[in-house]
Amino acid sequence: MAMFRKVVVANRGAVAARVLRSLRAMGVPSVAVYSDADAGAPYLSLAQEAVRIGPPPARDSYLNTEVLLDVLRRTGADGLHPGYGFLSENAAFAAQVEAAGVRFIGPTPRWIDAMGHKTRARALATQHGMPVGRGSAVLAGDADAMLRAAQAIGYPVLVKPASGGGGIGMLPARSPQELLDAVERASSMAQRGFANAEVYLERLVDRPRHVEFQVLGDRHGSVMHLHERDCSVQRRHQKLIEETPAPGLDRQTLGDLAARIAQTLQTMGYDNIGTVEMLLGPDGEFSFLEMNTRLQVEHGVTEEVSGIDLVAAQIRSAAGERLQDILPAQVPCRGHAIQARVYAEDPTRFFPSPGTLTVFVPPQNPGVRVECGYAQGQAVTPHYDPLLAKLIVHAPTRGEAIDGLVAALRNFRIEGVKHNIPALLRVLGSPEFRAGDVHTGLLADLMKQPLRA
């Protein structure tokens, strides 16, 4: 297949801007879409065309598949890039796009379906010999069956939606009573967030590290890895700080695991971008968590150390190019890269903080990459994820990268909404983080401590 003639970017904000920049650099005409809340947003200026798709609620615009399919027909596009979030892991939508004669820029629908349902993905990982922690099948509505499933795994357990991601609907349970309450709440959140109320259980590992492996496949049977990222600093199971290489871990062990994952996915026939997420327990054992069949929010840190435009690579793979022509035989990993996500949210309780950005001046420090979805004067609405920007710093060493990120965050001027920069600085300035002693409970631990002078 030849390179795309025109690509619709079915997303908004920072990720839409990121994809549109790569398309522009590749010389591929693009179409941006926007809801009424995003009219005049900065990303629209990066596309050759911009099409209104509806009112602010996502269900009426960015999740409205019929409207998006109509945009494809009206613009004559032959490619659709979903970004991340929204419909990026919706197998039914990907199949509709392909049925319309348009290439979905991501894995083929069968892989989105196979990996998008968490219990089926776990079964597939087990079948192919990947390490998988204890868990259950999808829970039925019978309370006794739920309790038996938790007992078989052993408390504490984590209740998780079978579809979706982003930490939405993940709730811990340390007793039978907590379990029944958590299942009810998680099912409700899963239904609202992913239109699928199914949930299942996993063994809850206290203070694990969250390490993920970036992969890219093609439609000719090849898969390669692009090293790992550590995403352990989180709040409410959602990532805040990501970096590569993973600090304090043996490079040979990580390289061997990444190669094994890539070989497994090649055997399975995986055919585009993806990320295999794993937990590393205090016992030093890795276990499969899930696989995201899309571009990740944190892909930029991999780009910085490898020098590879992952969005362009994903597009070229979807267009039918061979991996050997897209990636070098050995993907480099030079220096250290770190990213912080800046959200419009309360910095202690982490609740969204909608409002108008009366002042919004991103830092211009040398060597800092800024991925923004907003501009001064724009409203941050409650309709979408409150991610304002991502700051990425690449440096020869981890210490230098952290210092650069701290300086950039201190120079970020935001007024009109609350933001999480104080929490980010608290993590980056802690002795634990500086020493690479990271785990998913680090931020919560630090928030319990008095501020250091």
Rosetta blueprint (number, residue, H / E / L):
1 M L
2 A L
3 M L
4 F L
5 R L
6 K L
7 V E
8 V E
9 V E
10 A L
11 N L
12 R L
13 G H
14 A H
15 V H
16 A H
17 A H
18 R H
19 V H
20 L H
21 R H
22 S H
23 L H
24 R H
25 A H
26 M H
27 G L
28 V L
29 P L
30 S E
31 V E
32 A E
33 V E
34 Y E
35 S E
36 D H
37 A H
38 D H
39 A L
40 G L
41 A L
42 P H
43 Y H
44 L H
45 S H
46 L H
47 A L
48 Q L
49 E E
50 A E
51 V E
52 R E
53 I E
54 G E
55 P L
56 P L
57 P L
58 A H
59 R H
60 D H
61 S L
62 Y L
63 L L
64 N L
65 T H
66 E H
67 V H
68 L H
69 L H
70 D H
71 V H
72 L H
73 R H
74 R H
75 T H
76 G L
77 A L
78 D L
79 G E
80 L E
81 H E
82 P L
83 G L
84 Y L
85 G L
86 F L
87 L L
88 S L
89 E L
90 N L
91 A H
92 A H
93 F H
94 A H
95 A H
96 Q H
97 V H
98 E H
99 A H
100 A L
101 G L
102 V L
103 R E
104 F E
105 I L
106 G L
107 P L
108 T L
109 P H
110 R H
111 W H
112 I H
113 D H
114 A H
115 M H
116 G H
117 H L
118 K H
119 T H
120 R H
121 A H
122 R H
123 A H
124 L H
125 A H
126 T H
127 Q H
128 H L
129 G L
130 M L
131 P L
132 V E
133 G L
134 R L
135 G E
136 S L
137 A L
138 V L
139 L L
140 A L
141 G L
142 D L
143 A H
144 D H
145 A H
146 M H
147 L H
148 R H
149 A H
150 A H
151 Q H
152 A H
153 I H
154 G L
155 Y L
156 P L
157 V E
158 L E
159 V E
160 K E
161 P E
162 A L
163 S L
164 G L
165 G L
166 G L
167 G L
168 I L
169 G L
170 M L
171 L E
172 P E
173 A E
174 R L
175 S L
176 P H
177 Q H
178 E H
179 L H
180 L H
181 D H
182 A H
183 V H
184 E H
185 R H
186 A H
187 S H
188 S H
189 M H
190 A H
191 Q H
192 R H
193 G H
194 F H
195 A L
196 N L
197 A L
198 E L
199 V E
200 Y E
201 L E
202 E E
203 R E
204 L L
205 V L
206 D L
207 R L
208 P L
209 R E
210 H E
211 V E
212 E E
213 F E
214 Q E
215 V E
216 L E
217 G E
218 D L
219 R L
220 H L
221 G L
222 S L
223 V E
224 M E
225 H E
226 L E
227 H E
228 E E
229 R E
230 D E
231 C E
232 S E
233 V E
234 Q E
235 R E
236 R L
237 H L
238 Q E
239 K E
240 L E
241 I E
242 E E
243 E E
244 T E
245 P L
246 A L
247 P L
248 G L
249 L L
250 D L
251 R H
252 Q H
253 T H
254 L H
255 G H
256 D H
257 L H
258 A H
259 A H
260 R H
261 I H
262 A H
263 Q H
264 T H
265 L H
266 Q H
267 T H
268 M H
269 G L
270 Y L
271 D L
272 N L
273 I E
274 G E
275 T E
276 V E
277 E E
278 M E
279 L E
280 L E
281 G L
282 P L
283 D L
284 G L
285 E L
286 F E
287 S E
288 F E
289 L E
290 E E
291 M E
292 N E
293 T L
294 R L
295 L L
296 Q L
297 V L
298 E L
299 H H
300 G H
301 V H
302 T H
303 E H
304 E H
305 V H
306 S H
307 G L
308 I L
309 D L
310 L H
311 V H
312 A H
313 A H
314 Q H
315 I H
316 R H
317 S H
318 A H
319 A L
320 G L
321 E L
322 R L
323 L H
324 Q H
325 D H
326 I H
327 L L
328 P L
329 A L
330 Q L
331 V L
332 P L
333 C L
334 R L
335 G L
336 H E
337 A E
338 I E
339 Q E
340 A E
341 R E
342 V E
343 Y E
344 A L
345 E E
346 D L
347 P L
348 T L
349 R L
350 F L
351 F L
352 P E
353 S L
354 P L
355 G E
356 T E
357 L L
358 T L
359 V E
360 F E
361 V E
362 P L
363 P L
364 Q L
365 N L
366 P L
367 G L
368 V E
369 R E
370 V E
371 E E
372 C E
373 G L
374 Y L
375 A L
376 Q L
377 G L
378 Q L
379 A E
380 V E
381 T L
382 P L
383 H L
384 Y L
385 D L
386 P L
387 L E
388 L E
389 A E
390 K E
391 L E
392 I E
393 V E
394 H E
395 A E
396 P L
397 T L
398 R H
399 G H
400 E H
401 A H
402 I H
403 D H
404 G H
405 L H
406 V H
407 A H
408 A H
409 L H
410 R H
411 N L
412 F L
413 R E
414 I E
415 E E
416 G L
417 V L
418 K L
419 H L
420 N L
421 I H
422 P H
423 A H
424 L H
425 L H
426 R H
427 V H
428 L H
429 G L
430 S L
431 P H
432 E H
433 F H
434 R H
435 A L
436 G L
437 D L
438 V L
439 H L
440 T L
441 G L
442 L H
443 L H
444 A H
445 D H
446 L H
447 M H
448 K H
449 Q L
450 P L
451 L L
452 R L
453 A L
